[in-house]
Amino acid sequence: MSTLRGRVTWQICAAEPIESFGRRVTPLSRALVVHCRGTTYAWNRPYAIQVEDQADGSRRLLPVIDRTLHLQLVAVGLGLTLAWLFTGVSRRKREAR
């Protein structure tokens, strides 16, 4: 049995910072990286925005709420529920015959 250590990692990646109005804004993303037989798969999601005030040097980390992920999870849950219901209905029709 192969180990997952070293093959599956979570990484936080920073994009190019943008400077405007005395502030530096850096978008951050979280990536799930899977190494498998010479191939690497990466699944990226928005994580946060780091805001640095250049006047006093303070930093804030503003979390990003990923609505797309929520919609994907709802769609998968709805699909599984409908599949479960339709298989139950088709089984009942077969049993009734």
N, CA, C and O of each residue as an XYZ file, in Angstrom:
388
protein
N       0.844     -1.178      0.000
C       0.000      0.000      0.000
C       0.886      1.237      0.000
O       1.789      1.348      0.828
N       0.640      2.168     -0.918
C       1.483      3.355     -1.004
C       1.038      4.401      0.007
O      -0.119      4.440      0.426
N       1.967      5.227      0.375
C       1.688      6.253      1.375
C       1.268      7.555      0.696
O       1.682      7.827     -0.431
N       0.470      8.340      1.357
C       0.038      9.625      0.826
C       1.009     10.750      1.176
O       0.921     11.848      0.625
N       1.937     10.471      2.094
C       2.876     11.507      2.514
C       3.762     11.895      1.336
O       4.408     11.041      0.730
N       3.788     13.150      1.023
C       4.578     13.634     -0.089
C       3.847     13.605     -1.417
O       4.264     14.286     -2.354
N       2.782     12.849     -1.528
C       2.016     12.780     -2.779
C       0.835     13.745     -2.791
O       0.439     14.230     -3.851
N       0.280     14.020     -1.637
C      -0.857     14.934     -1.538
C      -0.469     16.061     -0.586
O      -0.149     15.816      0.577
N      -0.499     17.292     -1.081
C      -0.118     18.439     -0.243
C      -1.087     19.598     -0.465
O      -1.664     19.761     -1.540
N      -1.242     20.385      0.578
C      -1.968     21.655      0.496
C      -0.927     22.752      0.419
O       0.019     22.757      1.206
N      -1.081     23.684     -0.511
C      -0.147     24.795     -0.648
C      -0.927     26.096     -0.713
O      -2.006     26.163     -1.302
N      -0.361     27.134     -0.096
C      -0.936     28.472     -0.214
C      -0.018     29.267     -1.121
O       1.172     29.419     -0.842
N      -0.586     29.779     -2.219
C       0.191     30.467     -3.241
C      -0.234     31.931     -3.296
O      -1.419     32.251     -3.196
N       0.748     32.813     -3.456
C       0.477     34.243     -3.568
C       0.650     34.682     -5.014
O       1.589     34.262     -5.690
N      -0.256     35.525     -5.482
C      -0.157     36.086     -6.830
C       0.653     37.385     -6.765
O       1.137     37.773     -5.702
N       0.789     38.038     -7.896
C       1.515     39.303     -7.947
C       0.783     40.360     -7.108
O      -0.424     40.542     -7.265
N       1.503     41.057     -6.218
C       0.845     42.108     -5.440
C       0.514     43.323     -6.306
O       1.206     43.628     -7.277
N      -0.549     43.996     -5.930
C      -0.991     45.210     -6.620
C      -0.880     46.362     -5.633
O      -1.402     46.281     -4.521
N      -0.201     47.438     -6.034
C      -0.035     48.606     -5.158
C      -0.903     49.738     -5.659
O      -0.878     50.091     -6.838
N      -1.685     50.309     -4.727
C      -2.566     51.408     -5.078
C      -2.966     52.162     -3.817
O      -3.273     51.549     -2.795
N      -2.962     53.474     -3.886
C      -3.392     54.345     -2.796
C      -2.683     54.025     -1.484
O      -3.308     54.041     -0.424
N      -1.394     53.738     -1.545
C      -0.619     53.484     -0.330
C      -0.853     52.125      0.303
O      -0.479     51.896      1.453
N      -1.466     51.233     -0.438
C      -1.710     49.876      0.071
C      -1.205     48.860     -0.937
O      -1.207     49.102     -2.144
N      -0.776     47.728     -0.423
C      -0.369     46.609     -1.270
C      -1.351     45.471     -1.035
O      -1.520     45.005      0.091
N      -1.995     45.030     -2.106
C      -3.007     43.977     -2.037
C      -2.456     42.737     -2.744
O      -2.052     42.795     -3.905
N      -2.449     41.607     -2.016
C      -1.936     40.361     -2.569
C      -3.010     39.279     -2.473
O      -3.397     38.893     -1.370
N      -3.500     38.782     -3.621
C      -4.457     37.672     -3.574
C      -3.746     36.358     -3.242
O      -2.649     36.093     -3.736
N      -4.383     35.539     -2.401
C      -3.836     34.249     -2.002
C      -4.807     33.143     -2.416
O      -6.024     33.311     -2.343
N      -4.254     32.019     -2.847
C      -5.091     30.873     -3.182
C      -4.542     29.644     -2.475
O      -3.356     29.566     -2.156
N      -5.430     28.689     -2.239
C      -5.034     27.420     -1.634
C      -5.169     26.350     -2.710
O      -6.189     26.267     -3.393
N      -4.134     25.536     -2.851
C      -4.130     24.509     -3.893
C      -3.939     23.137     -3.259
O      -3.085     22.948     -2.392
N      -4.741     22.198     -3.702
C      -4.550     20.793     -3.360
C      -3.770     20.182     -4.513
O      -4.267     20.110     -5.637
N      -2.546     19.742     -4.233
C      -1.663     19.209     -5.272
C      -1.493     17.716     -5.038
O      -1.106     17.286     -3.951
N      -1.789     16.923     -6.078
C      -1.690     15.470     -6.000
C      -0.693     15.004     -7.058
O      -0.879     15.251     -8.250
N       0.372     14.323     -6.610
C       1.372     13.743     -7.516
C       1.050     12.264     -7.672
O       0.980     11.533     -6.684
N       0.855     11.821     -8.913
C       0.464     10.439     -9.162
C       1.083      9.930    -10.459
O       0.705     10.371    -11.544
N       2.021      9.015    -10.350
C       2.629      8.329    -11.493
C       3.104      9.283    -12.581
O       2.714      9.140    -13.739
N       3.920     10.229    -12.233
C       4.481     11.138    -13.221
C       3.574     12.273    -13.635
O       3.958     13.101    -14.461
N       2.379     12.329    -13.078
C       1.421     13.388    -13.402
C       1.084     14.153    -12.136
O       1.012     13.574    -11.052
N       0.881     15.435    -12.273
C       0.515     16.263    -11.131
C      -0.837     16.915    -11.406
O      -1.045     17.519    -12.458
N      -1.746     16.785    -10.452
C      -3.061     17.421    -10.524
C      -3.111     18.511     -9.468
O      -2.663     18.311     -8.339
N      -3.662     19.676     -9.836
C      -3.791     20.779     -8.889
C      -5.222     21.302     -8.935
O      -5.790     21.513    -10.006
N      -5.793     21.507     -7.745
C      -7.135     22.055     -7.624
C      -7.004     23.335     -6.813
O      -6.698     23.291     -5.621
N      -7.235     24.474     -7.457
C      -7.041     25.783     -6.832
C      -8.366     26.371     -6.382
O      -9.387     26.251     -7.059
N      -8.323     27.005     -5.229
C      -9.476     27.707     -4.688
C      -9.018     29.045     -4.118
O      -7.924     29.127     -3.561
N      -9.831     30.100     -4.243
C      -9.468     31.360     -3.598
C      -9.434     31.183     -2.087
O     -10.261     30.469     -1.520
N      -8.481     31.832     -1.442
C      -8.283     31.651     -0.006
C      -8.496     32.957      0.751
O      -9.355     33.033      1.629
N      -7.716     33.985      0.414
C      -7.799     35.249      1.151
C      -7.138     36.353      0.340
O      -6.524     36.108     -0.699
N      -7.280     37.561      0.838
C      -6.593     38.719      0.284
C      -5.808     39.353      1.417
O      -6.365     39.679      2.466
N      -4.507     39.527      1.200
C      -3.654     40.157      2.211
C      -3.510     41.630      1.850
O      -3.067     41.967      0.752
N      -3.887     42.508      2.781
C      -3.812     43.947      2.568
C      -2.755     44.508      3.507
O      -2.849     44.356      4.725
N      -1.746     45.158      2.930
C      -0.670     45.750      3.722
C      -0.713     47.261      3.532
O      -0.628     47.763      2.411
N      -0.847     47.973      4.640
C      -0.835     49.426      4.605
C       0.620     49.870      4.654
O       1.317     49.606      5.634
N       1.081     50.541      3.605
C       2.495     50.898      3.531
C       2.862     52.053      4.444
O       4.042     52.244      4.735
N       1.896     52.824      4.902
C       2.190     53.952      5.786
C       2.633     53.477      7.166
O       3.646     53.947      7.685
N       1.887     52.550      7.766
C       2.241     52.077      9.107
C       2.713     50.620      9.125
O       3.091     50.122     10.185
N       2.703     49.930      7.992
C       3.205     48.555      7.917
C       2.258     47.488      8.442
O       2.647     46.326      8.557
N       1.018     47.859      8.762
C       0.076     46.868      9.290
C      -0.422     45.960      8.171
O      -0.531     46.368      7.015
N      -0.724     44.713      8.549
C      -1.220     43.721      7.593
C      -2.534     43.138      8.085
O      -2.722     42.885      9.275
N      -3.437     42.931      7.133
C      -4.707     42.273      7.440
C      -4.926     41.162      6.431
O      -4.546     41.276      5.266
N      -5.536     40.103      6.890
C      -5.866     38.979      6.025
C      -7.388     38.888      5.941
O      -8.054     38.563      6.923
N      -7.929     39.177      4.758
C      -9.374     39.167      4.552
C      -9.767     37.867      3.859
O      -9.346     37.630      2.726
N     -10.561     37.019      4.509
C     -10.937     35.741      3.887
C     -11.874     35.953      2.698
O     -12.674     36.888      2.679
N     -11.758     35.073      1.716
C     -12.627     35.096      0.539
C     -13.648     33.968      0.699
O     -13.283     32.808      0.891
N     -14.919     34.321      0.619
C     -15.978     33.311      0.691
C     -16.207     32.811     -0.725
O     -16.603     33.579     -1.602
N     -15.961     31.533     -0.951
C     -16.025     30.946     -2.282
C     -17.435     30.417     -2.549
O     -17.757     29.277     -2.214
N     -18.260     31.256     -3.150
C     -19.644     30.874     -3.449
C     -19.701     29.765     -4.502
O     -20.627     28.954     -4.494
N     -18.729     29.725     -5.399
C     -18.709     28.697     -6.433
C     -18.608     27.307     -5.814
O     -19.290     26.384     -6.257
N     -17.771     27.149     -4.801
C     -17.643     25.859     -4.131
C     -18.962     25.454     -3.481
O     -19.364     24.293     -3.553
N     -19.631     26.408     -2.849
C     -20.924     26.115     -2.223
C     -21.938     25.655     -3.270
O     -22.674     24.695     -3.044
N     -21.976     26.340     -4.415
C     -22.911     25.953     -5.473
C     -22.577     24.575     -6.042
O     -23.478     23.799     -6.361
N     -21.284     24.270     -6.171
C     -20.885     22.955     -6.670
C     -21.317     21.855     -5.700
O     -21.812     20.813     -6.129
N     -21.138     22.073     -4.415
C     -21.531     21.080     -3.423
C     -23.040     20.880     -3.404
O     -23.512     19.753     -3.262
N     -23.801     21.961     -3.544
C     -25.262     21.862     -3.599
C     -25.681     21.088     -4.852
O     -26.578     20.248     -4.785
N     -25.040     21.365     -5.993
C     -25.391     20.668     -7.235
C     -25.095     19.170     -7.133
O     -25.895     18.350     -7.581
N     -23.955     18.813     -6.549
C     -23.616     17.395     -6.389
C     -24.608     16.723     -5.436
O     -25.070     15.614     -5.705
N     -24.932     17.384     -4.335
C     -25.896     16.828     -3.386
C     -27.267     16.649     -4.010
O     -27.926     15.634     -3.783
N     -27.701     17.620     -4.790
C     -28.993     17.522     -5.465
C     -28.982     16.388     -6.486
O     -29.953     15.638     -6.589
N     -27.900     16.261     -7.233
C     -27.794     15.181     -8.212
C     -27.830     13.809     -7.554
O     -28.504     12.904     -8.046
N     -27.115     13.646     -6.452
C     -27.122     12.369     -5.738
C     -28.501     12.053     -5.172
O     -28.942     10.904     -5.201
N     -29.179     13.075     -4.656
C     -30.524     12.877     -4.108
C     -31.504     12.460     -5.209
O     -32.300     11.540     -5.025
N     -31.437     13.145     -6.352
C     -32.329     12.786     -7.458
C     -32.031     11.389     -7.984
O     -32.958     10.644     -8.301
N     -30.766     11.021     -8.084
C     -30.409      9.670     -8.540
C     -30.942      8.620     -7.579
O     -31.447      7.580     -8.001
N     -30.830      8.891     -6.300
C     -31.329      7.961     -5.281
C     -32.847      7.815     -5.380
O     -33.379      6.708     -5.295
N     -33.541      8.952     -5.562
C     -35.000      8.907     -5.692
C     -35.436      8.156     -6.944
O     -36.353      7.338     -6.883
N     -34.786      8.426     -8.085
C     -35.179      7.766     -9.334
C     -34.898      6.276     -9.304
O     -35.673      5.496     -9.858
N     -33.816      5.860     -8.675
C     -33.565      4.414     -8.591
C     -34.596      3.757     -7.681
O     -34.996      2.620     -7.931
N     -35.026      4.433     -6.654
C     -36.075      3.891     -5.787
C     -37.399      3.769     -6.502
O     -38.115      2.784     -6.324
N     -37.736      4.765     -7.315
C     -38.993      4.730     -8.064
C     -38.948      3.619     -9.106
O     -39.928      2.893     -9.273
N     -37.821      3.473     -9.813
C     -37.747      2.422    -10.845
C     -37.775      1.031    -10.216
O     -38.306      0.100    -10.822
N     -37.227      0.870     -9.043
C     -37.288     -0.436     -8.348
C     -38.723     -0.776     -7.953
O     -39.151     -1.925     -8.063
N     -39.455      0.224     -7.497
C     -40.854     -0.004     -7.116
C     -41.699     -0.387     -8.312
O     -42.586     -1.235     -8.208
N     -41.423      0.244     -9.463
C     -42.190     -0.106    -10.673
C     -41.896     -1.521    -11.105
O     -42.801     -2.240    -11.529
N     -40.616     -1.945    -11.002
C     -40.257     -3.321    -11.375
C     -40.888     -4.314    -10.424
O     -41.344     -5.368    -10.865
N     -40.932     -4.020     -9.142
C     -41.509     -4.927     -8.147
C     -43.029     -5.015     -8.310
O     -43.617     -6.053     -8.009
N     -43.665     -3.952     -8.777
C     -45.109     -3.946     -8.940
C     -45.553     -4.799    -10.120
O     -46.699     -5.244    -10.160
N     -44.670     -5.032    -11.075
C     -45.030     -5.830    -12.275
C     -45.125     -7.260    -11.985
O     -45.416     -8.053    -12.880
